[in-house]
Amino acid sequence: MFPINRLEAKVKQTNWYRNSIPNIENYPGNKWYRNHLERNYDIVNLGSSSAVFCFDYTGLPVKAFNWALKPQSMEYSFKVLKQYFSILGQKGIVLIPFSPFSGLSVAGKWTETANDKYYHILDYTLIDNYPDVYKRRAHPLLSNPKEAIKRLIKDIPVSDNYSYNIQCKTDKEFIDNAAVWIKNWMKEFKISDLNAPLSEENRKGRNIRLETVREMIKFCFERSLRPVVVIPPAHPSLNAYFSETFCKNYIYSFIEEINVSGVEVLDYLKSEDFSVNNLFRDAYFMNSQGAKRFTRQVLEDLKLI
């Protein structure tokens, strides 16, 4: 390994590079332990983008971490749990968010750089294709000189690599946004009819995901942790697409097939308590107000507050 030159050091200061770095303070690694005395945390949640936006423990009387990332597969949620579970106390709660399509696992779904963020928070043995990830994160100038130089000249804003800043306000805006989400999901998972049985490809992916969730739950029980499956709320404009048949095929049959006794399930998908516009930023993601209200409700239902 050769020293990073000055130009590469400047590349690492660009938003292009830094936007892929998670909030390191949210992960209790060696640096975190040197700066914090807290131990025996009460609760953590895993999950992907929707969980990032629907859990906010700020100001609540619990010790908690939101370990969701944008985006994050169930497999990588499990890896994060494996590395950091010891921060939880006896019977500490592990929330496993389950969104409408969480039961599907599709090979090749993620972009080549999707795992790069884990370079900063996971042990290298847990990162798929680590040599490639290492090259991109340790030496961004050498691995992608054209883009690196471009960003030195004109950087990109501090923002997400997806339009997470959408703010729907009117019913029409929510309805239009819900249609976009559904269109993208159907394309992503190659679904032509939301009410039809799962395709052979999606059944295979479902079996892979089932095994991951079962292993995650087993991991929790073996360490005296308390796994809880949580189905977060969606805006009514999105729920309009989720018929009883859809929910059975994609959500509830999966949860039934986890087939592990003692796993609690909290279902808020179509809860009327979270059905108003001012709790959502779009048809799928909650806003800050919604997250605070939802998180409090979850903690109350778990008897933590």
C-alpha positions in Angstrom: 0.0 0.0 0.0 1.4 3.4 -1.0 0.7 6.7 0.8 -2.3 8.7 -0.3 -1.0 11.7 -2.2 -2.3 15.2 -1.7 -4.7 15.1 -4.6 -6.3 11.9 -3.4 -6.7 13.4 0.1 -8.6 16.3 -1.6 -10.8 13.8 -3.4 -11.7 12.3 -0.1 -13.0 15.7 1.1 -15.5 16.0 -1.8 -19.2 15.4 -1.2 -18.9 12.9 -4.1 -16.8 10.7 -1.8 -18.2 11.7 1.6 -21.9 11.2 0.7 -21.3 7.4 0.9 -20.0 7.5 4.5 -22.7 6.7 7.1 -22.9 8.6 10.4 -20.0 6.9 12.1 -21.3 8.1 15.5 -24.3 5.8 15.0 -22.2 2.7 15.2 -20.5 1.7 18.4 -17.0 0.8 17.2 -13.7 1.4 18.9 -13.8 5.2 18.4 -17.4 5.3 19.7 -16.5 3.4 22.8 -13.6 5.8 23.6 -16.0 8.7 23.6 -19.1 7.1 25.2 -19.7 5.4 28.5 -23.2 4.1 27.7 -23.7 0.4 27.6 -26.8 -2.0 27.7 -28.8 -0.3 25.1 -32.6 -0.9 25.1 -33.4 -1.1 21.4 -32.0 -0.9 17.9 -33.7 -1.1 14.5 -32.4 -2.5 11.3 -33.8 -1.8 7.9 -33.5 0.1 4.6 -34.6 3.5 3.4 -38.2 3.6 4.9 -36.8 2.7 8.3 -34.3 5.5 8.1 -37.2 7.9 7.9 -39.8 6.3 10.2 -37.6 5.8 13.4 -36.5 8.8 15.4 -35.6 8.2 19.1 -34.6 11.8 19.8 -35.9 13.0 23.1 -37.4 9.6 24.1 -36.3 7.9 27.4 -34.6 5.0 25.8 -31.0 4.2 24.7 -31.4 3.3 21.0 -29.7 3.2 17.6 -31.3 3.5 14.2 -29.1 1.2 12.0 -31.1 1.5 8.9 -29.3 2.7 5.8 -30.3 4.0 2.4 -30.5 1.4 0.8 -29.8 -1.7 2.8 -30.6 -5.3 2.1 -31.9 -7.7 4.8 -28.6 -9.5 4.4 -26.6 -6.4 5.3 -28.9 -5.5 8.1 -28.0 -8.9 9.6 -24.3 -8.2 9.1 -24.6 -4.8 10.9 -26.4 -6.7 13.8 -23.7 -9.3 13.9 -21.0 -6.6 14.4 -22.7 -4.4 16.9 -25.2 -6.5 18.8 -23.2 -6.5 22.0 -24.2 -2.8 22.7 -27.6 -4.2 23.6 -28.4 -5.3 27.2 -30.1 -8.5 28.3 -33.4 -8.9 26.4 -32.5 -5.8 24.3 -35.0 -5.4 21.4 -34.0 -5.8 17.7 -36.6 -4.3 15.4 -36.7 -5.9 12.0 -38.7 -3.6 9.7 -40.7 -5.4 7.0 -41.9 -3.3 4.1 -44.2 -4.5 1.3 -41.4 -6.0 -0.8 -39.0 -6.9 2.0 -39.7 -10.6 1.4 -38.0 -10.5 -2.0 -34.3 -10.9 -2.7 -33.2 -10.2 -6.2 -29.6 -11.1 -7.4 -27.9 -8.1 -9.0 -30.4 -5.6 -7.6 -27.8 -3.3 -6.1 -25.3 -1.2 -8.0 -21.6 -2.0 -8.0 -20.9 0.6 -5.4 -23.8 -0.2 -3.0 -21.5 -1.9 -0.5 -19.0 0.9 -0.4 -20.6 2.5 2.6 -19.9 -0.6 4.7 -16.1 0.0 4.3 -16.5 2.6 7.1 -18.6 0.6 9.5 -18.1 -3.2 9.0 -15.2 -5.6 9.4 -13.8 -6.4 6.0 -14.7 -10.1 6.4 -18.4 -9.1 6.3 -18.2 -7.1 3.1 -18.9 -8.7 -0.2 -16.3 -8.1 -2.9 -14.1 -6.4 -0.4 -11.0 -6.0 -2.6 -13.1 -3.9 -5.0 -14.7 -1.9 -2.2 -11.3 -1.2 -0.7 -9.9 0.1 -4.0 -12.8 2.5 -4.4 -12.8 3.8 -0.9 -9.0 3.8 -0.1 -8.0 5.1 -3.5 -10.9 6.9 -5.2 -8.6 8.8 -7.5 -6.9 5.7 -8.8 -10.0 3.6 -9.1 -12.1 6.3 -10.8 -9.8 9.1 -12.0 -12.2 10.7 -14.5 -15.0 11.1 -11.9 -12.6 12.1 -9.2 -11.1 14.9 -11.2 -14.5 16.0 -12.4 -15.7 16.3 -8.7 -12.5 18.2 -7.7 -13.4 20.7 -10.4 -17.2 20.8 -9.7 -18.4 18.9 -6.6 -21.9 17.6 -6.1 -24.2 18.9 -3.2 -24.4 17.3 0.2 -27.4 15.1 -0.5 -28.6 11.6 -1.1 -28.1 9.8 -4.3 -31.9 9.6 -4.7 -34.7 12.1 -4.5 -35.3 11.7 -0.8 -36.1 15.4 -0.5 -39.5 15.2 -2.1 -42.3 16.7 0.0 -45.8 15.9 -1.1 -48.5 18.1 0.3 -51.8 17.7 -1.7 -53.7 14.5 -2.2 -52.9 14.5 -5.9 -49.2 14.8 -5.2 -49.4 11.7 -2.9 -51.4 9.8 -5.5 -49.0 10.6 -8.2 -46.0 9.7 -6.1 -47.6 6.4 -5.0 -48.0 5.5 -8.7 -44.2 6.2 -9.3 -43.3 3.9 -6.3 -45.5 1.1 -7.6 -44.2 1.4 -11.2 -40.6 1.3 -10.0 -41.2 -1.7 -7.7 -43.0 -3.6 -10.4 -40.1 -3.0 -12.7 -37.5 -3.9 -10.1 -39.1 -7.2 -9.2 -40.5 -7.9 -12.7 -44.1 -8.0 -11.5 -46.9 -7.6 -14.0 -49.9 -8.0 -11.7 -49.7 -7.1 -8.0 -52.5 -9.6 -7.2 -51.0 -12.5 -9.0 -49.1 -15.3 -7.3 -45.3 -14.7 -7.0 -43.3 -15.5 -10.1 -40.8 -18.4 -10.0 -37.9 -15.9 -9.8 -39.5 -14.1 -6.9 -40.3 -17.3 -5.1 -36.6 -18.2 -5.3 -35.7 -14.8 -3.9 -38.3 -15.2 -1.2 -36.8 -18.4 0.0 -33.4 -16.8 0.2 -34.8 -14.0 2.2 -36.8 -16.3 4.5 -33.6 -18.1 5.4 -31.9 -14.8 6.2 -34.6 -13.7 8.5 -34.8 -17.0 10.2 -31.1 -16.9 10.8 -31.3 -13.4 12.1 -34.1 -14.3 14.6 -32.1 -17.4 15.7 -29.0 -15.2 16.2 -31.1 -12.9 18.5 -32.5 -15.7 20.6 -29.1 -17.3 21.1 -27.9 -14.0 22.5 -30.9 -13.4 24.8 -32.2 -10.6 22.5 -35.8 -9.9 21.7 -36.5 -9.8 17.9 -39.6 -7.9 16.8 -40.9 -7.7 13.2 -42.4 -4.3 12.5 -44.5 -3.4 9.5 -44.2 0.4 9.2 -47.1 2.6 8.0 -47.6 3.7 4.4 -49.6 6.6 3.2 -53.2 5.7 2.1 -52.3 6.6 -1.5 -49.8 3.7 -1.5 -51.9 1.4 0.6 -54.6 1.6 -2.1 -52.4 -0.7 -4.2 -52.0 -3.2 -1.5 -55.0 -5.4 -1.7 -55.8 -8.2 0.8 -54.4 -10.7 -1.8 -51.2 -8.7 -2.3 -50.6 -8.4 1.5 -51.2 -12.2 1.9 -48.8 -13.1 -0.9 -46.0 -10.6 -0.2 -46.2 -9.8 3.5 -48.3 -12.0 5.8 -47.5 -15.4 4.3 -43.8 -14.6 4.6 -44.1 -13.7 8.2 -46.1 -16.9 8.9 -43.4 -18.9 7.2 -40.6 -17.5 9.4 -42.1 -20.1 11.7 -40.2 -19.2 14.8 -42.2 -19.1 18.0 -41.8 -16.1 20.3 -41.4 -13.5 17.5 -43.6 -10.5 18.0 -45.1 -8.7 15.0 -46.3 -5.1 15.1 -48.3 -4.2 12.1 -49.0 -0.6 11.3 -49.1 -0.8 7.5 -52.7 0.5 7.2 -53.1 2.0 10.7 -55.6 4.8 10.7 -53.4 6.5 13.4 -50.8 7.2 10.7 -53.0 7.9 7.7 -52.8 11.7 7.4 -50.7 13.7 4.9 -48.8 15.7 7.5 -47.0 12.6 8.8 -45.4 11.7 5.4 -42.9 13.3 3.1 -44.2 11.1 0.2 -46.3 8.1 -0.2 -43.7 5.8 1.3 -41.5 7.8 3.6 -42.6 9.4 6.9 -41.5 12.9 7.7 -39.9 14.1 10.9 -43.2 14.6 12.6 -44.4 11.2 11.5 -41.2 9.5 12.6 -41.4 10.9 16.1 -45.0 9.9 16.5 -44.5 6.5 15.1 -41.4 5.7 17.1 -43.2 6.7 20.3 -46.1 4.4 19.4 -43.8 1.5 18.8 -42.0 2.1 22.2 -45.3 2.3 23.9 -46.6 -0.9 22.3 -43.3 -2.6 23.4 -43.8 -1.3 27.0 -40.5 0.6 26.9 -42.2 3.9 27.8 
